[in-house]
């Protein structure tokens, strides 16, 4: 069950996309499909949500959305470079006008000094615009980090379509 605030945010985002006639795609790693799940929990979302890619493994990132393995090997899966490539790949492989991607360390293990638990990298690709990326370190446990990631992904998309 998704939190009520997440569902309200999803409704607001879907309305903004509809108002601007924009279809949306997602490429998710650390959230495992939570962004797409929150959007598609809203009845009628199929007029906005084109598709979602859950690319949890490096191989899936490469095979499904074309992230080059050398890029992953050079920067690591949790990097702004990979997040940008994920968003671009999702956009290229969809009918969407905008794509968001997330890749990170949700914990509780897996963190390092350079890439601590809570680090999430975001990518946003939009047709006719440069692909952008951001990184944030979110506090809390695995559930809190993933929830914050969904909220921030929604905010990034909303800023572009509003």
N, C-alpha and C positions, 0 to 999 in steps of 0.2 A: 504494500500500500504506500502510495506516494503522499508526502505531506501536502496539506491543503494549500500552503503558500506556493509550493512548486507547481501545483495544478493551476492556480490563479495566474502565476507567471507564464505558464505554457499557454493559457488562453489569451493573455495579452500579446504574447509574441506571435501566436497564430493570427490574431486579428491584424497586427501590424503587417505581417507578410501578405495577408489577403488584400489589405488596403493598397499595397504597393505591387500586387500581382507577382509576388516572388515565391518560387518554390525553394525548398530547403533540403539539404542532405547533411548527414552526420558521418564522421569517422571517429570511432571511439576505441580507446584502449583501456585506460584505468577505470572508466565508468562502465564498461561492459554493456553498453546499450542503454544506459539510464536516460540519456538525453532524448533519444528517440522514443523510449518508453513513456517518458513524461509527456512528450508532444502527442503521441498516438493514444494516450489515455483519454484525450479529449475527442468526443464524437465529432465527426466531420473534418478531422485533421488531414484526411487524404487529399484534400485540395491544395494543401501546402507542403506536406512531407512527401518528398519523392522517394527517398530511400535512406537507409542507415547501414553503415559498415561497422561491424565489430571486429577490429583488427588487434586482438590481444597479443598475438605473437608477432615476432619480427617477420616471420615468413608470411603471415597474413597481410601485414602492412605492405610487403613487397608484391605478393601475388594478387591481392584484391584491389589495391589502389596505387600500385606502381611506385612505392617508395624504394629508391635504389638501396640495395644492401650495403654498398660502400658508404652511403650517407649514414646509415644506422651504425655501421662499424666505426666510423670516424667520430660521430658525435654522441652516439648512444640513442636508444629509443626515446628516452626522456630528454628531449632537446627541442629548442625552438625551430631548428632546421628541419627536424623530422615532423614536427607539428605542421609546419608550412607545407611540406611535401604531402602530408596526409590530407590536408584541406584541399590542396590543388588537385590531388589524385581523385578525391571524392567528387569534386566539381566536374572534372573531366569525364568521369564515369557515370554521370547522372544527367538528368534533365533539369537540375536545380539551377537557380540563379545565384545561390549562396551556399557555402558549405563551411561547417565548423568542425574542428578536430580537437581532440584532447589526448594527451599521453602523459603519464606521470607515475609517481610512487605513492600509492594509497596506503601502504603499510598493512599490518604493523611492522613487517620486516622489509628488507630490500633497500633501505636507505643507506647513503654514504655521506661523508663529509661534504662532497661536492654536490650531491643530489640527495638531500634529506627526505625523509618521509614527509609527505605533504606537498612536495614540489610537483606542480602540474604545468605543462606547457600547452598553450592553446594556439591554434591556427585558424585564420578566417580568410576564405577565398571567395571572391565575388566576381562575376563576369564583368570585364571592363575595368576592374580596379586592381591595384597591387595586393598581393597576398600579404597579410600581416601576421605577426605572432606576439605572444606575451607569455610571461611566466610568473607564477605566483606560488608562494608557500602558504598552504592553509593549515591551521591548527586543528587538533582533535584526533579522534580515532578514524578508522577506515570509513565508516558511514558518514561522519562529519565532513571528511575530505571529499568524498564523492558527491555529497549534497552541495557543498560549496562549489565544486567544479561545475555541476549542472547549472547552478544559479549564475555563475560567471559566464558560462557559455551563452546562456540566454541573454545576459546583459550585452555581450559583445555583438550578438546578432541584432538585438533591438537597437543598438546605437547606429548600426549601418542601415537598417530598414525604416527607422522612424523619421 
